[in-house]
Every structure is written in C-alpha cells, then in structure tokens.
Amino acid sequence: MEELKQKILSEGKICPNNIVKVDSFLNHQVDVSFMRKIGEEFCKRFKDEKINKVLTIESSGIAIACYVAEVCNCRLVFAKKGKSLNQAPDFYESKVYSYTRQTEYPIRVSKEFLNKDDRVLIVDDFLANGAALNGLIDIVNASNATLVGCGVVIEKGFQPGGKTLRDKGIRVESLAIIESVDEINQKIVFRN
C-alpha cells in the first residue's frame, strides 16, 4: 500500500532497538480517514473469505480492527490483556510476550464470542516476532473457529515473525513490509 509507505516515511520515527514509531497516525493518535482506507484494503484482500469476525488484541489493534470490521460488515472481538472483575468466567486464554514492554501477559477472549462457526480474520498494527499474532491464533484454534488469515498494517521483514507464520501455512497480508531500518540516518527501506 503505497500511501501507507509514504505516511511511514513522512511521519514515522526510528527509535533504539529497531522500534518504528508511528504513533502520530496509527497507534496513539489515529488518522481516522486513513484507518478507513486500511480497513478497505484488508477487506479487499480477504473479500472471498466470508469473514464474520475480526479479532485483535487491545489496545493498539482496536482502532484498525474497527474499520476492518465496519467495511467487512462483521463483528469485532478483541482479546483483553490481564484479568478484569467484569470478565466472563469462561474464556480462551493465551500468553503473549511484549517486546516493547518487556513483559509477558495473558490475553483472554470470552467463549461466548468465538466458536466453531466463526471465520476469523486477525488484525494488528505490527508484526515483528509474531508473539501477539501467535497468541491470537492459539485462541482461534482453541475455539475451533476457522482462521482465514492475518492482516498486519506494518511488518518488520527483518524480524522472523512473518516468515515463521507463513512457513506454518498461515496467510499473512501485510500492507507495508519494512526490509531494514537505519536509526542513525532515520532511513527505512521497504520490501517491494
């Protein structure tokens, strides 16, 4: 998605440890008109999959997934991090390691919101090592739903997550794949 690449180049920043910061439009402050275009692009790529649920993880994936679910005319479910007093007692759970937070935490989805009749598209903002997507895939598998694929806004192609998922036969559609970053010169190179 060329417009996304241009937005990353103009508004993104490279931080230490190969972190690409795009919080000015994607995951802190949200450019809602641009999010709609992202939703349209994912729905176009998965148009033949008969998706009835979009699954993401709180919190950065929610804004993106809202637009995907709206354009695809289906429900959005998001995995909650940690425990909550108002959470359903019967849930699917997986553990996810956050590279940016340097901690592992449980993610949960109520069993009433995913089941064997669902065709699920997982959506997230970034794919690096694949921890979040793998946790969500575990939940889809535990629910016996059908995983139609994973839609990622930005993939770090120089980290193993995308390759590992594709090697498992999982369809991964990334709107922009970053091949390399240069923190000193603030340079990003995209895969064609």
N, C-alpha and C positions, 0 to 999 in steps of 0.2 A: 504494500500500500504506500505509494509514493508520497502522498500527503502526510502520512504518519512519519516517514523518514525525515521529511523536511521539518516537521514540528520538533522531532527529537534533536535535529541539528541546531535549530534556532533557539529552542527553549531548554534543552537538556543540559545537564552538567555531569561531568565525570568526577566522582569522589574517590577517596582512597579505597583500596580493596576491590577495584573494578565495579563499584556501585555506580549505576547510571541513574541519576536523579531527574525525574520528570514530574515532580510534584506540582509544577506550575500549571499542568493541564490534565494529568491522569489520575494521580492518587493522593492528592491533598487538596489542592484547588482543582476543580473539574470544569473543563471546557465542554459544556453540555451539548452544544451543537456538533462538536467534533465527536463526542461519545455516540451520538445518533448515527454518524457515518460509520463508526466502528461496529455498532450493532447491525447496521445494514450489510456491512461487508461479511461479518460472520454468518448472518442468515443466508446470504448469497452462497457462501462456500459450503454450507451444510443444508442447502434447500431440499435435497432429496431424502433427508434422513428422518423425517416425520418426528421431529423433536417435540416432546411435550413438557420437558423440564430442563431448565438451565440451572446448573449447580456451580456455586463458587464458595469462597471462604471469606469470612469477614476479616478485614474491613475493606481493603483496597479493591477487591474484586467486585464489590456490590454495585458501585456506580456503573461499571462496564456491563455487568450482567443484567442490570435493569433494562438497559437499552437493547441488549440482545433479546431478552425475553419479550419486551414490548414489540419489537419488529417481527420476531418469530411467532408472536401471538401464543405464548405459553407461560407457564408459571416459573417463577424464580425461587429457588431454595438456596439458602446459604448456611454453610457449616459454622456453628458458633465455636469460638475459642473458649476453653475452660468450662468451669461449672457456673450455673446460674440457679437461683432459687425458683425461678419460674419455668425452668426447663422440664420438658416431658420426662417422665421416669424411664421410658422405653426408647432407646436411641441407638444409632450406629455410631461407633467411635473409632478414631484412628489417632495416631500421634504424628506430629509434624515438627521438624526442626527448622527454626527460622535463622537463616544466615545473618540477616541484618540485625536481629535482636539477640542472636547467640544463645538461644534457649529452645527447649523442646516443650510443646504444649499439646494437650488433647484437643481434637476437634470433634464436634458432635452434630448429628442431624437426627431429628425425631423420626421414628419409624413410621409415623403416620404420613410423612411427606415424600417417601421414596418406596417404591415396591416393584415387583416383577413386571408390571405392565408399563413402566416408565421407560422412555427413550431419552437418555440424558446427554446433554452437551455440557461439558465442564468448561468454564471460562475463568481466566485470571489475567492479571496485568503483566506479570513477568514469569518467565521460565528460565531458570539458571541451572540449579542442580536437580530440580524436579520434586523436591520434598512436598510442597503443597499439593501439586497435582497427584502425586502418588498417594497421599493421604486421602484425597477426594476419590480417587479410583478405588481405594480399599473400601470406602463407604458405598460406592455404587455397586461393587462386587458383593458386599455383604447384604445389600438389599435385593439382590438378584435382578436389578434393573439392567437395561442394555445401555452400555456406554457407546455412543455414536462417535465420540472423539473429544478432543481438547482444543479450545480456541484460546490463543495467547496473543496479547497485544504485542509484547516485545520479548523476543527470545535472545538470550545471550548464547550465540552459537559456539563460543569459545569455552563454554562450560558443558558438562556432559548430559544434562537433563533431557534435552530434546532427542539426542541420539539414543539414549537409553530407552526412552518411551517408544520411539519409532522402531527400535530393534525388537521390542516386545509385541509389535504389530498394532500399536495404538496410533490412530490417526491424529496427528498434531498439525494444526493450521496456525502458523504464526504470521502476523501482519507485517512485522519487521524483524529480521534476524540480524543482530549485531555480530559481525565477524571478529572485530577487535576494537579495543579502546586504548587511547594513549592519554593518561591523566595529565602528564606534564604539558602537552600541547593541546589538550582538550579536543582530541580528534577521535571521531567514531567512523568506523568502516563497516558498511553493510554488506551482507551476502546478497548476491543477485538471484 
